[in-house]
Amino acid sequence: MTDEKLSFDSAEDAEVFKVEKESAGQRLDVFLGEKTGESRSHIKYLIERQKVFVNNAVKKAGYALKENDELVVLEEEPRELNISAQDIPIEIIYEDEDIAVVNKRQGMVVHPAVGSYDNTLVNALLFHLKSLSAINGVIRPGIVHRLDKDTSGLLVVAKNDAAHIDLQRQISSKSAKRYYYALLDGKVSNDSGIIETLIDRSQKDRKLMAVSRTSGRNAITHYKVIERFPQYTFMEYELKTGRTHQIRVHSKHIGHPVVGDMQYGGSNKFGLKGQLLHAHKLVLTHPSTGMTMSFEAPLPEYFQSVLDNLRVKSN
């Protein structure tokens, strides 16, 4: 895994299109040019680089579209890095020839980036798994979706390109389900609801994200209250989109930041090392068998301990 390859943003940044009846017969490159606003030459470049898929298969630029064809477009971001395998303990809760499901611990970065080339989940995956998909290049092999460094919980990893494409389609089309537990500051008013906003880079701090009225990408989060405490609310979130820091930004937006998330205004009366946010459940369709699979990961000990203490104090 030391050759120069192209790296791609994960499934949250892929675009998915469904061909309607009126577009049937149109050339693939023309259709995508109209839909994305990109130049025809750029679309052809992506097609030639095999970053455009029609029903999970690579087609030529002149392919005549059919009604109900599903298109997935991956934008590229060239990088050149040497990523080494490292014997780092990780919890693999499921593995077969196509996928692996990992319960990531808090504090572990998912993939190498500037200033953090070692001790990431990718370094560990290269050591523990015999194969990983190459679609995301040397910097993110096998990585279909991400979790923030201090968010714990479930990630699915693709072990080959066919599985990667299928999983990416599931996440982009929202057929895969991702559920999170979070402890929020304060009392959330409604027992359930939907948060829908635009999310863009923060104008105050470009390392962070923020809700925007005029720019950014659409972000949708469903929530429901699991348990209430005098000063906190234990929540379950379901991601309908996967924007950077989405749950953390949306929690702040409704006036109830995640406990321990100091970057987005969360309190830290419990001496935490990061936010109390855990990806506890993942539901997906197996890319080869077509079977629905559901995975769950219990709350980490530090998260469960906070809840236990709050329950004692509430009684």
matplotlib code that plots the C-alpha trace (Angstrom):
import matplotlib.pyplot as plt

x = [0.0, 2.9, 2.2, 0.8, -2.9, -5.9, -7.9, -11.6, -14.0, -16.2, -19.8, -21.1, -19.5, -20.6, -23.5, -26.3, -28.7, -31.8, -32.6, -36.2, -38.3, -37.7, -33.9, -33.8, -31.7, -29.5, -25.7, -24.1, -21.7, -24.3, -26.8, -24.1, -22.9, -26.4, -27.0, -23.7, -22.9, -19.4, -17.8, -18.2, -14.5, -14.3, -17.2, -15.4, -12.2, -14.1, -15.6, -12.2, -10.8, -13.7, -15.2, -18.7, -20.8, -24.1, -25.9, -22.6, -20.9, -18.4, -19.8, -18.5, -19.2, -21.6, -23.7, -27.4, -29.1, -32.2, -35.1, -34.4, -30.6, -28.8, -25.6, -22.9, -20.3, -17.2, -15.1, -11.4, -8.8, -5.3, -2.9, 0.5, 1.3, 3.0, 0.7, 2.2, 0.5, 0.6, -0.2, -2.8, -5.5, -9.0, -12.3, -13.6, -17.1, -17.8, -15.8, -16.3, -14.8, -16.5, -16.9, -15.7, -17.5, -15.3, -16.2, -13.9, -12.7, -12.8, -9.6, -8.7, -8.5, -10.1, -7.6, -4.2, -4.2, -1.8, -0.1, -1.5, 0.0, 0.3, -1.8, -5.0, -7.8, -6.5, -3.0, -4.6, -6.8, -3.8, -2.3, -5.4, -7.2, -5.8, -7.5, -9.1, -10.9, -8.7, -11.4, -10.4, -6.7, -3.7, -5.0, -8.4, -8.4, -11.6, -13.1, -16.7, -17.8, -16.2, -16.5, -14.8, -11.7, -13.6, -16.8, -16.9, -18.8, -19.5, -17.9, -18.3, -15.2, -15.1, -12.6, -13.0, -14.0, -17.4, -18.4, -17.2, -19.3, -22.4, -22.0, -21.3, -24.6, -26.5, -25.2, -25.7, -29.2, -30.0, -30.9, -28.2, -29.2, -26.9, -28.0, -26.1, -26.5, -25.6, -25.9, -26.8, -26.7, -30.0, -33.6, -34.6, -38.2, -39.7, -39.6, -38.7, -38.2, -36.2, -33.4, -32.8, -30.3, -27.4, -24.0, -20.9, -17.4, -17.6, -16.7, -15.1, -13.0, -12.4, -11.6, -15.2, -18.6, -21.7, -25.3, -25.7, -28.7, -27.2, -24.4, -23.2, -24.8, -28.2, -28.1, -30.9, -30.9, -33.8, -33.8, -35.8, -35.4, -34.4, -34.1, -34.3, -32.3, -32.5, -29.7, -29.2, -31.0, -30.0, -30.8, -30.8, -30.0, -30.5, -28.4, -30.2, -27.1, -23.5, -22.0, -18.8, -19.6, -23.3, -24.7, -22.4, -23.4, -27.1, -27.0, -25.4, -28.0, -30.9, -29.2, -28.2, -24.5, -23.1, -21.7, -17.9, -17.8, -15.8, -15.4, -19.1, -19.9, -20.5, -20.0, -17.4, -18.3, -17.4, -13.7, -14.3, -11.6, -14.2, -17.8, -20.4, -21.4, -21.5, -22.5, -24.4, -26.3, -25.7, -28.1, -27.1, -27.6, -24.8, -23.2, -23.0, -25.8, -28.4, -29.3, -30.2, -27.6, -27.9, -24.9, -24.9, -22.2, -22.8, -22.0, -18.3, -17.7, -17.0, -20.3, -22.3, -20.7, -21.9, -25.5, -25.3, -24.2, -27.0, -29.6, -28.3, -28.5, -32.0, -33.5]
y = [0.0, 2.4, 3.3, 6.6, 6.3, 8.6, 9.1, 9.9, 11.4, 8.8, 7.9, 11.1, 13.1, 10.8, 11.8, 9.4, 10.0, 8.0, 8.2, 9.2, 8.3, 11.6, 11.1, 7.6, 7.4, 10.3, 9.9, 9.2, 12.2, 14.6, 13.6, 14.0, 17.3, 18.7, 17.2, 18.2, 21.4, 20.0, 20.4, 17.6, 17.1, 16.7, 14.2, 12.2, 12.3, 10.8, 8.1, 7.2, 7.0, 4.5, 6.8, 6.8, 3.7, 2.7, 0.1, -0.7, -1.2, 1.0, 2.3, 4.4, 8.1, 7.4, 4.8, 5.4, 5.6, 3.5, 4.4, 3.6, 3.4, 4.3, 6.4, 6.9, 9.6, 9.8, 13.0, 12.6, 14.3, 13.3, 12.6, 10.8, 9.2, 6.1, 4.3, 1.6, -1.4, -1.2, -3.8, -1.7, -3.6, -3.0, -4.6, -6.4, -7.6, -9.1, -10.1, -12.1, -11.9, -8.6, -6.5, -6.0, -4.2, -2.4, -1.0, 2.1, 3.3, 7.0, 8.8, 6.9, 8.8, 6.9, 7.6, 9.4, 13.1, 16.0, 15.8, 12.3, 9.6, 6.8, 5.0, 5.4, 2.9, 2.5, 1.6, -1.0, -2.4, -2.8, -5.1, -7.1, -7.5, -9.4, -7.1, -3.7, -1.9, 0.5, 3.0, 5.6, 5.2, 4.8, 7.3, 5.7, 2.0, 0.3, 3.4, 3.9, 6.3, 8.0, 8.8, 11.7, 11.0, 11.2, 9.5, 5.8, 3.0, 1.1, 1.5, -0.8, -1.5, -2.7, -5.4, -5.2, -2.6, -4.2, -4.2, -0.6, 0.6, -1.2, 0.1, 3.6, 3.5, 2.3, 5.2, 7.8, 6.6, 6.4, 2.7, 1.9, 3.0, 4.6, 5.2, 7.0, 7.6, 11.0, 12.7, 16.4, 19.3, 20.6, 19.5, 18.9, 20.1, 17.6, 13.8, 13.4, 15.4, 16.2, 18.7, 19.8, 22.6, 23.5, 22.8, 24.6, 25.5, 27.9, 31.4, 31.9, 28.7, 26.9, 23.6, 23.5, 23.3, 25.4, 25.7, 28.2, 29.9, 30.4, 27.9, 24.4, 21.0, 19.8, 17.8, 15.8, 14.3, 12.4, 12.3, 10.8, 11.2, 7.9, 9.2, 12.5, 13.8, 17.1, 18.8, 16.4, 14.4, 11.0, 10.8, 8.5, 10.1, 8.6, 10.1, 10.6, 12.4, 12.2, 15.7, 16.4, 16.8, 16.6, 15.4, 17.7, 20.7, 19.9, 19.4, 22.8, 24.3, 23.2, 24.7, 21.3, 20.5, 17.0, 16.6, 16.6, 18.3, 21.4, 22.4, 22.9, 24.3, 21.1, 21.0, 18.8, 18.3, 14.6, 15.0, 13.4, 13.1, 13.7, 13.9, 11.4, 10.3, 6.6, 4.9, 2.1, 0.5, -0.1, -1.7, -2.6, -5.0, -7.4, -6.5, -10.1, -12.0, -9.2, -10.1, -7.4, -7.3, -5.5, -4.8, -3.2, -2.1, -1.4, 1.9, 2.3, 2.0, 5.8, 6.7, 4.0, 5.2, 8.8, 7.5, 5.3, 8.2, 10.4, 7.7, 7.4, 11.2, 11.3, 8.8]
z = [0.0, -0.6, -4.3, -5.2, -5.7, -5.7, -2.6, -2.4, 0.1, 1.8, 1.2, 2.7, -0.2, -3.0, -5.2, -6.1, -9.0, -10.2, -13.9, -14.5, -17.6, -19.3, -19.1, -20.6, -23.7, -22.7, -22.7, -19.3, -19.5, -20.7, -18.0, -15.2, -16.6, -16.3, -12.9, -11.3, -13.1, -13.8, -17.2, -19.7, -19.8, -16.0, -16.1, -18.8, -16.7, -13.7, -16.0, -17.4, -13.8, -13.0, -10.4, -12.0, -11.5, -13.2, -11.2, -9.5, -12.8, -14.8, -18.1, -21.0, -21.4, -24.3, -22.4, -23.1, -19.8, -19.0, -16.7, -13.0, -13.6, -10.4, -10.7, -8.1, -8.6, -6.5, -6.6, -6.3, -4.1, -5.1, -2.2, -1.9, 1.4, 2.7, 5.2, 7.3, 9.0, 12.8, 15.4, 17.2, 19.1, 17.6, 18.3, 15.1, 16.0, 12.6, 9.5, 6.3, 2.8, 1.9, 5.1, 8.6, 11.3, 13.9, 17.3, 17.4, 20.7, 21.7, 20.9, 17.8, 14.5, 11.6, 8.8, 8.4, 7.8, 8.1, 11.5, 12.2, 9.9, 12.5, 15.1, 13.2, 12.6, 9.0, 10.3, 12.5, 9.7, 7.4, 10.0, 11.0, 7.7, 4.7, 2.2, 1.9, -0.9, -2.9, -4.0, -1.4, -2.2, 0.2, 2.8, 3.4, 2.2, 3.1, 4.8, 3.7, 6.4, 9.3, 13.0, 14.7, 16.8, 20.2, 19.0, 19.7, 18.1, 14.9, 11.5, 8.5, 6.5, 2.8, 2.1, -1.7, -4.3, -5.1, -1.5, -1.1, -4.0, -2.7, 0.9, -0.4, -2.4, 0.7, 2.8, 0.1, -0.6, 3.1, 3.0, 5.5, 9.0, 11.6, 15.2, 17.9, 21.7, 23.1, 26.5, 26.0, 28.3, 29.5, 29.0, 25.4, 25.1, 22.6, 23.0, 19.3, 16.2, 13.1, 12.7, 9.1, 8.3, 6.0, 7.5, 6.3, 7.6, 10.6, 9.7, 13.1, 13.1, 9.8, 11.7, 12.9, 11.2, 11.8, 10.8, 7.9, 6.4, 3.0, 2.2, 2.8, 2.4, 3.6, 6.9, 8.4, 11.9, 13.6, 17.4, 20.3, 24.0, 25.8, 29.4, 31.2, 34.1, 36.0, 34.0, 31.1, 28.4, 27.1, 23.4, 20.4, 17.0, 13.6, 10.8, 7.5, 6.0, 7.1, 7.2, 9.2, 12.9, 12.1, 15.4, 17.4, 15.3, 15.4, 19.1, 19.6, 17.1, 19.3, 22.4, 23.9, 23.0, 23.6, 27.1, 26.9, 23.5, 24.4, 20.7, 20.4, 23.8, 25.8, 29.6, 31.2, 34.9, 34.7, 33.7, 30.3, 27.5, 24.8, 23.9, 25.1, 21.6, 20.6, 17.3, 18.9, 16.0, 12.3, 9.9, 6.3, 3.5, 2.9, -0.5, -1.6, 0.0, 0.0, 3.6, 6.1, 8.9, 12.2, 14.5, 18.0, 20.3, 24.0, 25.6, 26.6, 30.3, 30.8, 29.2, 31.1, 34.3, 33.8, 33.2, 36.3, 38.5, 37.1, 37.8, 41.4, 41.9, 40.4, 42.8]

ax = plt.figure().add_subplot(projection="3d")
ax.plot(x, y, z, "-o")
ax.set_aspect("equal")
plt.show()
